[in-house]
Amino acid sequence: MTRIRLDYPIRTQAASHTRLSATVPRVLAGKRLDQALALLFPDYSRARLQQWIRAGKVRMNDEACRPRTTLAGGERLTLWADPEPRLNCPPQAIPLNISYRDPDLLVIDKPPGLVVHPGAGNPDRTLVNALLHYDPALVAIPRAGIVHRLDKDTSGLLVVARTLRAHKFLVAALKEHAVRREYEALLLGSLSRASGIVAAPLGRDPRHRTRMAVVADGRAACTHYRVCTRYPGATHVSLRLETGRTHQIRVHMASLGHPVLGDRTYGGRPRHAATNSLLAEVLAQLPRQALHAARLAFEHPVSGTQLRFSSSLPADFESALAMLAEQPHER
């Protein structure tokens, strides 16, 4: 991603806003005002800066201005930035497994069963509550810094931004497919192809509005998969997300006729279990879908260093693999 090093603007704080000021350097001569603001005030998205310009919250040489104004260099810019809406979410002392931390971000290894965001049926005891207890300053970051999510019963890695600048960078990196997310899963049945790609649009299921489905007018979604091991009645696969739609892996694998093992929402009735006593035993002891965010890689939002993280399979997933390995299998 493009980086231009500029002096950071002067900042003063008030109860209702943050006042930022900067002088446009000559290197930005010829740029539009909204383009220059995005570089001078990197904590904020260009769309939000454009809104503030139109609302009169940006002044150029103490005068009103427009987003498309062309700069010559040397102009004095002042921005009155509105604060982020405060989260109405109490901090709670919930243990966190932190794989990495620095002033700009955290990488969390989420256990299965932990909900990420509060919502209907889960008003608290979520990852957001835990993060606000660990770092109260996250209250000023959108969604407490969470830029991508994992389902309640999916375990593994996710990144949390600790500053507005890191949040903006990571949201853009996800949109540009510059964050590499790899998962491991156990699927029902024997997947015939050794590897493949599922490119099928996803949207709300028209018959069950709480579920997602492959629909013609849905958002583009792409999942890469590779077989690790085939077992009698199940397949261990590695997956890579090209996009990050809600329930993407679960819906895409179910669309192949091989839902994630233990998925009560998209798995339907596990008919394989009726003729496979071992598989029935695995399902009886697996309390959730066998899906784990195993690897995560992205560019650090400030230093530009490439960061890579991995997470070991949790105990319930390992136990399922061990049980399946008791019978002969093929690669």
VEXSERO-254495 format. One record per residue (C-alpha): residue in three letters; x, y, z. Coordinates in Angstrom, 2 decimals, always signed. Example, Ala and Ser with C-alpha at 12.3 -4.5 7.8 and 13.67 -1.06 7.14 Angstrom:
R     r         u         v         w
R   ala    +12.30     -4.50     +7.80
R   ser    +13.67     -1.06     +7.14
//
This chain:
R     r         u         v         w
R   met     +0.00     +0.00     +0.00
R   thr     +1.25     +3.52     -0.86
R   arg     +2.93     +5.44     +1.96
R   ile     +3.92     +9.13     +1.92
R   arg     +5.85    +10.38     +4.94
R   leu     +4.61    +13.75     +6.15
R   asp     +4.88    +15.71     +9.38
R   tyr     +2.03    +14.79    +11.69
R   pro     -0.53    +17.61    +12.17
R   ile     -0.92    +19.74    +15.31
R   arg     -3.73    +18.38    +17.50
R   thr     -5.78    +19.99    +20.26
R   gln     -8.59    +18.24    +22.13
R   ala    -11.98    +19.53    +23.23
R   ala    -14.98    +17.75    +24.71
R   ser    -16.95    +17.85    +21.45
R   his    -14.23    +17.56    +18.81
R   thr    -10.54    +17.26    +17.96
R   arg     -8.99    +20.31    +16.24
R   leu     -6.24    +19.43    +13.76
R   ser     -4.16    +21.83    +11.73
R   ala     -1.43    +21.40     +9.13
R   thr     +0.29    +23.31     +6.35
R   val     +0.12    +21.70     +2.91
R   pro     +3.67    +20.73     +1.84
R   arg     +4.87    +21.47     -1.70
R   val     +4.98    +17.74     -2.46
R   leu     +1.15    +17.76     -2.41
R   ala     +0.82    +20.65     -4.90
R   gly     -1.72    +19.72     -7.59
R   lys     -3.61    +17.34     -5.30
R   arg     -7.31    +17.73     -4.59
R   leu     -8.16    +18.93     -1.09
R   asp     -9.80    +15.63     -0.08
R   gln     -6.80    +13.66     -1.36
R   ala     -4.36    +15.84     +0.60
R   leu     -6.46    +15.65     +3.76
R   ala     -6.39    +11.85     +3.62
R   leu     -2.57    +12.00     +3.59
R   leu     -2.21    +14.76     +6.18
R   phe     -4.78    +13.33     +8.59
R   pro     -4.34     +9.56     +8.09
R   asp     -6.52     +8.58    +11.06
R   tyr     -9.64     +9.28     +9.00
R   ser    -11.09     +7.78     +5.82
R   arg    -11.38     +9.90     +2.70
R   ala    -15.18     +9.46     +2.70
R   arg    -15.42    +10.81     +6.23
R   leu    -13.14    +13.74     +5.41
R   gln    -15.34    +14.62     +2.45
R   gln    -18.37    +14.65     +4.76
R   trp    -16.58    +17.03     +7.11
R   ile    -15.58    +19.34     +4.25
R   arg    -19.22    +19.57     +3.11
R   ala    -20.34    +20.14     +6.71
R   gly    -17.99    +23.12     +7.03
R   lys    -15.66    +21.38     +9.48
R   val    -12.62    +22.00     +7.25
R   arg    -11.20    +25.48     +6.59
R   met     -8.45    +26.43     +4.16
R   asn     -6.67    +29.67     +5.09
R   asp     -9.66    +30.31     +7.40
R   glu    -12.13    +30.10     +4.51
R   ala    -14.73    +27.55     +3.44
R   cys    -13.59    +25.03     +0.82
R   arg    -14.75    +22.16     -1.38
R   pro    -13.43    +18.57     -1.73
R   arg    -12.33    +19.13     -5.34
R   thr    -10.32    +22.30     -4.64
R   thr     -6.84    +21.97     -6.18
R   leu     -3.96    +22.84     -3.84
R   ala     -0.87    +24.85     -4.70
R   gly     +1.07    +24.03     -1.53
R   gly     +1.52    +26.24     +1.51
R   glu     -2.18    +26.46     +2.39
R   arg     -3.10    +26.31     +6.05
R   leu     -5.73    +23.65     +6.75
R   thr     -7.81    +23.29     +9.91
R   leu    -10.05    +20.30    +10.63
R   trp    -12.59    +19.91    +13.43
R   ala    -12.94    +16.12    +13.68
R   asp    -16.02    +14.67    +15.37
R   pro    -15.27    +11.94    +17.92
R   glu    -16.27     +8.34    +17.29
R   pro    -19.62     +7.37    +18.83
R   arg    -18.93     +5.87    +22.24
R   leu    -19.60     +2.17    +22.68
R   asn    -22.32     +1.42    +25.21
R   cys    -20.55     -1.73    +26.30
R   pro    -19.20     -2.37    +29.82
R   pro    -15.61     -3.57    +30.25
R   gln    -15.48     -7.09    +31.66
R   ala    -12.51     -9.07    +32.98
R   ile    -12.54    -11.94    +30.49
R   pro     -9.20    -13.71    +29.83
R   leu     -7.65    -13.02    +26.44
R   asn     -5.13    -15.18    +24.61
R   ile     -2.98    -12.46    +23.01
R   ser     -0.62    -13.71    +20.29
R   tyr     +0.91    -10.27    +19.60
R   arg     +0.68     -6.74    +20.97
R   asp     +2.22     -3.36    +20.25
R   pro     +0.94     +0.25    +20.52
R   asp     -0.91     -0.05    +17.19
R   leu     -2.54     -3.46    +17.22
R   leu     -3.35     -6.72    +18.96
R   val     -3.65    -10.21    +17.50
R   ile     -6.10    -12.33    +19.49
R   asp     -6.37    -16.12    +19.45
R   lys    -10.11    -16.52    +20.10
R   pro    -11.40    -19.66    +21.79
R   pro    -14.55    -21.37    +20.50
R   gly    -17.73    -20.21    +22.22
R   leu    -16.68    -16.56    +22.63
R   val    -18.99    -14.11    +20.80
R   val    -17.12    -11.23    +19.13
R   his    -19.73     -8.40    +19.23
R   pro    -22.65     -7.88    +21.63
R   gly    -26.04     -8.53    +20.04
R   ala    -29.41    -10.14    +20.49
R   gly    -29.02    -13.01    +22.92
R   asn    -25.44    -11.98    +23.77
R   pro    -25.60     -8.56    +25.46
R   asp    -22.23     -8.98    +27.21
R   arg    -19.39    -11.43    +27.98
R   thr    -18.12    -10.86    +24.43
R   leu    -14.70    -10.17    +22.95
R   val    -15.59     -6.46    +22.82
R   asn    -16.23     -6.43    +26.59
R   ala    -12.90     -8.19    +27.16
R   leu    -10.99     -5.78    +24.91
R   leu    -12.42     -2.70    +26.64
R   his    -11.26     -4.11    +29.98
R   tyr     -7.79     -4.88    +28.63
R   asp     -7.39     -1.48    +26.88
R   pro    -10.01     +1.16    +27.86
R   ala     -8.73     +3.48    +25.07
R   leu    -10.36     +1.13    +22.54
R   val    -13.69     +2.79    +23.37
R   ala    -12.65     +5.57    +20.94
R   ile    -12.01     +3.14    +18.05
R   pro    -14.88     +1.88    +15.85
R   arg    -16.10     -1.53    +17.09
R   ala    -13.38     -1.45    +19.75
R   gly    -10.81     -1.92    +16.98
R   ile    -12.20     -5.18    +15.57
R   val    -11.82     -5.04    +11.78
R   his    -12.91     -8.59    +10.93
R   arg    -14.86    -11.14    +12.91
R   leu    -15.11    -14.83    +13.63
R   asp    -18.34    -16.68    +14.35
R   lys    -19.02    -17.61    +17.99
R   asp    -18.08    -21.25    +17.46
R   thr    -15.13    -20.61    +15.14
R   ser    -11.77    -20.44    +16.91
R   gly     -8.51    -18.77    +15.96
R   leu     -6.80    -15.54    +14.98
R   leu     -8.15    -12.05    +14.42
R   val     -6.48     -8.63    +14.44
R   val     -7.59     -5.62    +16.51
R   ala     -6.58     -2.02    +15.73
R   arg     -5.59     +0.11    +18.74
R   thr     -5.47     +3.47    +16.92
R   leu     -7.65     +5.19    +14.33
R   arg     -4.73     +5.18    +11.89
R   ala     -4.24     +1.42    +12.27
R   his     -7.99     +0.87    +11.96
R   lys     -8.20     +2.83     +8.71
R   phe     -5.18     +0.97     +7.27
R   leu     -6.41     -2.51     +8.19
R   val     -9.95     -1.87     +6.91
R   ala     -8.44     -0.76     +3.58
R   ala     -6.08     -3.77     +3.53
R   leu     -9.01     -6.16     +4.01
R   lys    -10.94     -4.43     +1.24
R   glu     -7.94     -4.75     -1.08
R   his     -7.49     -8.46     -0.17
R   ala     -4.09     -7.63     +1.33
R   val     -4.76     -9.58     +4.54
R   arg     -4.10    -13.31     +4.16
R   arg     -6.48    -15.46     +6.23
R   glu     -6.14    -19.24     +6.24
R   tyr     -8.39    -21.72     +8.03
R   glu     -8.52    -25.42     +8.76
R   ala    -11.77    -27.37     +8.76
R   leu    -13.20    -30.84     +8.90
R   leu    -15.85    -31.45     +6.24
R   leu    -18.51    -34.13     +6.06
R   gly    -17.89    -36.73     +3.36
R   ser    -14.95    -37.35     +1.07
R   leu    -14.06    -34.33     -1.04
R   ser    -13.16    -35.74     -4.45
R   arg    -10.94    -32.93     -5.78
R   ala     -7.55    -32.34     -4.16
R   ser     -7.98    -28.58     -4.41
R   gly    -10.32    -26.04     -5.88
R   ile    -11.97    -22.64     -5.75
R   val    -15.56    -21.82     -4.83
R   ala    -16.56    -18.49     -6.40
R   ala    -20.24    -18.03     -5.59
R   pro    -22.04    -14.83     -4.49
R   leu    -23.45    -14.77     -0.96
R   gly    -26.44    -12.97     +0.51
R   arg    -29.29    -13.44     +2.97
R   asp    -31.16    -16.70     +2.54
R   pro    -34.60    -15.62     +1.20
R   arg    -36.29    -18.41     +3.18
R   his    -34.31    -18.10     +6.44
R   arg    -33.30    -14.47     +7.06
R   thr    -30.91    -15.36     +9.89
R   arg    -28.85    -17.51     +7.51
R   met    -26.67    -16.80     +4.48
R   ala    -26.91    -18.59     +1.13
R   val    -25.52    -18.66     -2.39
R   val    -27.79    -16.21     -4.22
R   ala    -27.53    -14.76     -7.73
R   asp    -27.69    -11.13     -6.56
R   gly    -25.37    -11.60     -3.58
R   arg    -21.95    -10.09     -2.94
R   ala    -18.96    -11.66     -4.68
R   ala    -17.25    -14.29     -2.53
R   cys    -14.27    -16.55     -3.23
R   thr    -12.84    -19.42     -1.14
R   his     -9.77    -21.52     -2.01
R   tyr     -9.53    -25.03     -0.54
R   arg     -6.96    -27.82     -0.43
R   val     -7.38    -31.36     +0.92
R   cys     -5.00    -32.28     +3.75
R   thr     -6.28    -35.77     +4.65
R   arg     -9.29    -37.88     +3.71
R   tyr    -10.88    -40.01     +6.43
R   pro    -13.80    -42.42     +6.20
R   gly    -16.76    -40.05     +6.09
R   ala    -14.79    -36.81     +6.58
R   thr    -12.09    -34.64     +4.97
R   his     -9.55    -32.37     +6.65
R   val     -9.02    -29.28     +4.49
R   ser     -7.03    -26.05     +4.49
R   leu     -8.87    -22.97     +3.20
R   arg     -7.92    -19.43     +2.21
R   leu    -10.35    -16.54     +2.06
R   glu    -10.09    -14.15     -0.86
R   thr    -13.13    -12.26     +0.46
R   gly    -14.61    -12.19     +3.95
R   arg    -18.38    -12.51     +3.78
R   thr    -20.52    -13.60     +6.71
R   his    -20.38    -17.42     +7.15
R   gln    -18.47    -17.62     +3.85
R   ile    -16.57    -20.87     +4.41
R   arg    -19.55    -22.60     +6.01
R   val    -21.93    -21.70     +3.16
R   his    -19.43    -22.37     +0.36
R   met    -18.50    -25.80     +1.69
R   ala    -22.16    -26.69     +2.23
R   ser    -22.82    -25.66     -1.39
R   leu    -20.35    -28.37     -2.46
R   gly    -22.34    -30.94     -0.51
R   his    -19.62    -31.13     +2.18
R   pro    -20.63    -28.89     +5.11
R   val    -18.27    -28.24     +7.99
R   leu    -18.42    -31.09    +10.50
R   gly    -20.56    -30.13    +13.49
R   asp    -22.21    -27.14    +11.76
R   arg    -25.76    -27.20    +13.13
R   thr    -26.85    -24.29    +10.91
R   tyr    -25.62    -25.34     +7.46
R   gly    -24.87    -29.02     +7.99
R   gly    -28.42    -30.34     +7.93
R   arg    -28.95    -33.92     +9.13
R   pro    -25.52    -35.69     +8.99
R   arg    -26.71    -38.70     +7.00
R   his    -23.12    -40.03     +6.87
R   ala    -23.36    -40.65    +10.62
R   ala    -26.18    -43.15    +10.15
R   thr    -23.80    -45.60     +8.46
R   asn    -20.52    -44.58    +10.11
R   ser    -20.44    -45.24    +13.86
R   leu    -17.06    -43.51    +14.30
R   leu    -18.31    -40.36    +12.59
R   ala    -21.42    -40.44    +14.78
R   glu    -19.16    -40.63    +17.84
R   val    -17.06    -37.69    +16.62
R   leu    -20.17    -35.59    +16.03
R   ala    -21.54    -36.47    +19.46
R   gln    -18.37    -35.12    +21.12
R   leu    -17.84    -32.08    +18.88
R   pro    -19.73    -29.13    +20.44
R   arg    -19.35    -26.79    +17.45
R   gln    -18.38    -26.55    +13.79
R   ala    -14.83    -27.81    +13.22
R   leu    -13.48    -24.53    +11.80
R   his    -10.31    -22.78    +12.97
R   ala     -8.61    -19.57    +11.79
R   ala     -5.12    -21.04    +11.75
R   arg     -2.94    -18.45     +9.97
R   leu     -3.00    -14.68     +9.55
R   ala     -0.61    -12.41     +7.63
R   phe     -0.66     -8.68     +6.87
R   glu     +1.49     -5.55     +6.65
R   his     +1.98     -3.61     +9.88
R   pro     -0.03     -0.37     +9.60
R   val     +2.84     +1.85    +10.76
R   ser     +6.20     +0.12    +10.21
R   gly     +5.25     -1.67     +6.99
R   thr     +6.79     -4.91     +8.31
R   gln     +5.15     -8.13     +7.10
R   leu     +3.61     -9.90    +10.09
R   arg     +2.68    -13.60    +10.11
R   phe     +0.92    -15.53    +12.86
R   ser     -0.21    -19.12    +13.33
R   ser     -2.48    -20.79    +15.86
R   ser     -2.44    -24.44    +16.93
R   leu     -5.63    -26.44    +16.53
R   pro     -7.74    -26.35    +19.72
R   ala     -8.28    -29.48    +21.79
R   asp    -11.73    -30.39    +20.44
R   phe    -10.51    -30.20    +16.83
R   glu     -7.39    -32.25    +17.64
R   ser     -9.55    -34.82    +19.44
R   ala    -11.81    -35.14    +16.37
R   leu     -8.76    -35.70    +14.14
R   ala     -7.36    -38.30    +16.52
R   met    -10.65    -40.21    +16.56
R   leu    -10.92    -40.16    +12.75
R   ala     -7.32    -41.34    +12.43
R   glu     -8.18    -44.56    +14.25
R   gln     -9.47    -45.95    +10.95
R   pro     -7.35    -46.37     +7.79
R   his     -7.36    -43.29     +5.58
R   glu     -5.74    -41.92     +2.45
R   arg     -4.00    -38.67     +1.60
//
